Amino acid sequence: MQADVMTDASGHICGLALRANACALGQASAAILRQNADGLSLSMLNDLRDGIAQALRREGAMPAIWPELDLLSAASDYPSRHAAILLPYDAVLAAAQNIKEKS
């Protein structure tokens, strides 16, 4: 998964492109993120990623910020798929960190 992210001066996402070579779950997760990410702060994105991971491990409910995330809940029975679902979030956070380090 490759991510290109743009943030405004306050650290909120204002542009996002994802290129996904992933399974259907990874692609679905990327589509949900891409559709909803504008205006989200990077710290909120990190918290959201952690909340999804907890929900997949059945340690809490799926974050309610985006109703579409509930569609991914069924994957909690398949731990080998969890990384694919989290991959888009990890890619965006890594891309943002790379931009920050270069500034």
One Martini backbone bead per residue (centre of mass of N, CA, C, O) as a GRO file, in nm:
protein
  103
    1MET     BB    1   0.096   0.037   0.024
    2GLN     BB    2   0.032   0.365  -0.097
    3ALA     BB    3   0.088   0.701   0.033
    4ASP     BB    4  -0.065   1.025  -0.009
    5VAL     BB    5  -0.022   1.325   0.190
    6MET     BB    6  -0.210   1.609   0.303
    7THR     BB    7  -0.153   1.897   0.509
    8ASP     BB    8  -0.220   2.131   0.711
    9ALA     BB    9  -0.105   2.351   0.948
   10SER     BB   10  -0.283   2.172   1.175
   11GLY     BB   11  -0.279   1.852   1.075
   12HIS     BB   12  -0.489   1.814   0.848
   13ILE     BB   13  -0.646   1.647   0.618
   14CYS     BB   14  -0.648   1.754   0.246
   15GLY     BB   15  -0.505   1.489   0.117
   16LEU     BB   16  -0.564   1.165  -0.061
   17ALA     BB   17  -0.366   0.876  -0.165
   18LEU     BB   18  -0.430   0.535  -0.272
   19ARG     BB   19  -0.235   0.232  -0.329
   20ALA     BB   20  -0.380  -0.090  -0.373
   21ASN     BB   21  -0.222  -0.413  -0.285
   22ALA     BB   22  -0.490  -0.592  -0.186
   23CYS     BB   23  -0.723  -0.720  -0.038
   24ALA     BB   24  -1.050  -0.673   0.005
   25LEU     BB   25  -1.017  -0.558   0.293
   26GLY     BB   26  -0.799  -0.349   0.228
   27GLN     BB   27  -0.966  -0.199   0.012
   28ALA     BB   28  -1.206  -0.126   0.193
   29SER     BB   29  -1.047   0.032   0.403
   30ALA     BB   30  -0.933   0.240   0.202
   31ALA     BB   31  -1.206   0.351   0.106
   32ILE     BB   32  -1.302   0.456   0.377
   33LEU     BB   33  -1.069   0.646   0.427
   34ARG     BB   34  -1.077   0.814   0.165
   35GLN     BB   35  -1.379   0.916   0.209
   36ASN     BB   36  -1.313   1.041   0.532
   37ALA     BB   37  -1.031   1.205   0.589
   38ASP     BB   38  -1.112   1.479   0.559
   39GLY     BB   39  -1.017   1.676   0.849
   40LEU     BB   40  -0.831   1.481   0.980
   41SER     BB   41  -0.631   1.418   1.220
   42LEU     BB   42  -0.352   1.241   1.295
   43SER     BB   43  -0.434   1.172   1.585
   44MET     BB   44  -0.712   1.061   1.510
   45LEU     BB   45  -0.609   0.842   1.320
   46ASN     BB   46  -0.450   0.688   1.532
   47ASP     BB   47  -0.693   0.630   1.718
   48LEU     BB   48  -0.859   0.483   1.504
   49ARG     BB   49  -0.662   0.254   1.450
   50ASP     BB   50  -0.663   0.149   1.743
   51GLY     BB   51  -0.971   0.093   1.753
   52ILE     BB   52  -0.977  -0.117   1.530
   53ALA     BB   53  -0.780  -0.316   1.657
   54GLN     BB   54  -0.949  -0.368   1.910
   55ALA     BB   55  -1.204  -0.469   1.766
   56LEU     BB   56  -1.064  -0.712   1.622
   57ARG     BB   57  -0.985  -0.825   1.925
   58ARG     BB   58  -1.235  -0.777   2.115
   59GLU     BB   59  -1.171  -0.484   2.299
   60GLY     BB   60  -1.412  -0.346   2.141
   61ALA     BB   61  -1.557  -0.115   1.961
   62MET     BB   62  -1.624   0.015   1.683
   63PRO     BB   63  -1.581   0.295   1.556
   64ALA     BB   64  -1.838   0.556   1.507
   65ILE     BB   65  -1.746   0.773   1.297
   66TRP     BB   66  -1.779   0.528   1.078
   67PRO     BB   67  -2.017   0.308   0.981
   68GLU     BB   68  -1.847   0.130   0.774
   69LEU     BB   69  -1.664  -0.022   0.982
   70ASP     BB   70  -1.867  -0.252   1.054
   71LEU     BB   71  -1.798  -0.429   0.800
   72LEU     BB   72  -1.514  -0.529   0.942
   73SER     BB   73  -1.593  -0.702   1.199
   74ALA     BB   74  -1.593  -0.998   1.080
   75ALA     BB   75  -1.266  -1.013   1.087
   76SER     BB   76  -1.216  -1.101   1.386
   77ASP     BB   77  -1.203  -1.419   1.301
   78TYR     BB   78  -0.931  -1.308   1.121
   79PRO     BB   79  -0.620  -1.231   1.213
   80SER     BB   80  -0.473  -1.237   0.926
   81ARG     BB   81  -0.650  -0.963   0.834
   82HIS     BB   82  -0.583  -0.718   1.014
   83ALA     BB   83  -0.340  -0.590   0.862
   84ALA     BB   84  -0.501  -0.515   0.605
   85ILE     BB   85  -0.692  -0.312   0.747
   86LEU     BB   86  -0.448  -0.129   0.872
   87LEU     BB   87  -0.264  -0.042   0.634
   88PRO     BB   88  -0.375   0.239   0.546
   89TYR     BB   89  -0.316   0.379   0.817
   90ASP     BB   90  -0.013   0.320   0.826
   91ALA     BB   91   0.058   0.460   0.556
   92VAL     BB   92  -0.034   0.746   0.631
   93LEU     BB   93   0.137   0.782   0.887
   94ALA     BB   94   0.410   0.737   0.743
   95ALA     BB   95   0.386   0.965   0.535
   96ALA     BB   96   0.360   1.193   0.743
   97GLN     BB   97   0.630   1.140   0.881
   98ASN     BB   98   0.808   1.189   0.631
   99ILE     BB   99   0.728   1.483   0.594
  100LYS     BB  100   0.814   1.584   0.872
  101GLU     BB  101   1.121   1.503   0.844
  102LYS     BB  102   1.167   1.693   0.578
  103SER     BB  103   1.092   1.981   0.723
   0.00000   0.00000   0.00000
